[in-house]
Each structure stands twice: as structure tokens, then as C-alpha cells.
Amino acid sequence: MSGNGFAAALAAGPLVLDGGLSNQLAAAGHDLTDALWSARLLADDPAALVAAHRAYFEAGAEVAITASYQASFEGFARRGVGRAAAAGLLARSVELAREAARQAGAAPPAAGAGGAAGTAGATAAGRPRWVAASVGPYGAVLADGSEYRGRYGLTVRELEAFHRPRLEVLAAAGPDVLALETVPDADEARALLRAVRGLGVPAWLSYSVAGGRTRAGQPLAEAFALAAEADEVVAVGVNCCTPEDADRAVAPAARVTGKPVVVYPNSGEGWDAGARAWRGGATFRADRVGGWLADGARLVGGCCRVGPREIGRLAAEVARGRS
């Protein structure tokens, strides 16, 4: 399997993920109200995505998650983008993250098995940088918040048919790992696990959770167990949830699967869909990472509303633990 360099690095971990791409873009003045969200900039302003990824690399992140979370053939088609052009935009998301690593001081990527790229280069401390191709849930494409509910009324087979074509394009673009992220429903996880088979690129699977269950209501132990025997999956965990829910999920993910855990929660603020605004205070703190690592986490970072400053602090905490 290509990407085995990433799996080896993960085993030696921990690795620091980036933070929220959308909040970094919004802070730079970009309008993300489009249904394509940050994926709109793949066509309209790719340089903005390079700058956002670079900000996280320079803050201390070792893994950049691409701008393909909300990208799909169906979503681009609604904007009048044909299938070939949409495939090119999906592949561009990986290329832009690679470019950010190069601009941040990385060496050219090394070709891995099957033509996939290995590391994108080394940080100032000599540690490699990696690119994770984001694969968001079906609900993200609907752009109606259903990614936080699951239960779309589709079968596992229909969900697999939706995910497989864009997974094939992203895998062919040569990321180090596929990020199957913000998955709200164990049924969709089943579809994604089927869809990644045979692609030759490792993947992580991370659920969006609340109160010890998936957003669709399944017990986390049952949801995590789906990935226990999946050879393609190199890490299992949670993202796009509160830091408190993340704290409670790491140990069960490690215990149930025996795999490294990935964890990257939101800031802790709540999204008010009616007002289209964030409410409440942030509870994301870099010093939480010690507990995550003790419980089995090996990929740690942040999601929505967690910016380069917080990732820099988290990276410093991880570095202290390495020394």
C-alpha cells in the first residue's frame, strides 16, 4: 500500500494536525457562504488555500487537511462545472496543500509506491510534512446541516456509490492519507470503509459525536468497531465535536480498535444556524493534548474555530512531550 511512510510515522507519533481551514480563510476576508464552502476557492482563489495551509504549517502543524471536504461531482455540477473539470479541482486540493508545504520550507515530495507522493518535505526541526485528502460526509454536500444528523434516507450501497468516484480521484492525486472525517452515522462509515478498499492509500476514520454517541445516535463503541479489521484504516477517532466530547472518546476508540486515535475537536463554541453565528465561549485548550496522548491519540489538532495560534500552542505541548 502506498502511504506506508505515513503509517510508519503515525506509529512513531504523535503528529500534529492543522486547525479549521474555513476560519482561517474567513479571517483573511474570504466569503464562504457559498454551498461549496471552502471548496469554492479551489476554482476561484487557489492561492488563498495555499496561504491558509501554509499558516498552519508555519504554526507547527505536520499534516494539512485539504479543501475537498465539501467538494463533490454533484456539488460542482450545480455550479455548472463538468465532471472532468470537477475531477481536476478535487486533485488540485492535494496539489495546493503540497505547494503550501513547499512554500513553508519543505523539500519536493518523494514518489511512493503506485506513484503516490510520500512526505512533502521537512519542518525546520527535520520532521516531515504530510497531506490528508479530506472526504466529508454526504450531508456536507447537501449544505443543510444534515452532516450533523446523519440518516439521509440512503442505503449503504447508495452512499458507497456516491463516495467512491471522488475517493478514486483524490487517491490518484497522491495524498499521504485519506481523511474520512466528520462522519455522523455508522451506516455511512460502513459505506466509506467499502469505498476505500483497493485504492492503495491509507485512511483515517473520524466521527462527529455528541454525548458519547454518533450524531445519528449509535454507541461509539459500535461505531469504532467497524474499523477495527479494516486494513486501510490507520487511525480512528473523532472530529468536529466539542473538546469535552473529544476527551471522552479517545480511550474507547483505542480500546475498541487497537489502532492509533485521531482527535481534532472544534473550539467548543456552538453554531447558531438561525443567526448564522457562533455562540458561547471557547473551551479548546492546548494542554488537553496530554490527556489525549495518554489515552492513545497519535493524530491531534483542531477543527472549526481553532486557528494557527491554538495549533502552535498544541504543537509546543506535543514537542515538550517528545523531548
Summary of the structure (lengths in Angstrom):
residues: 323
radius of gyration: 17.5
end to end distance: 31.4
largest distance: 51.9
contacts: 1212
relative contact order: 0.14
helix: 46%
strand: 17%
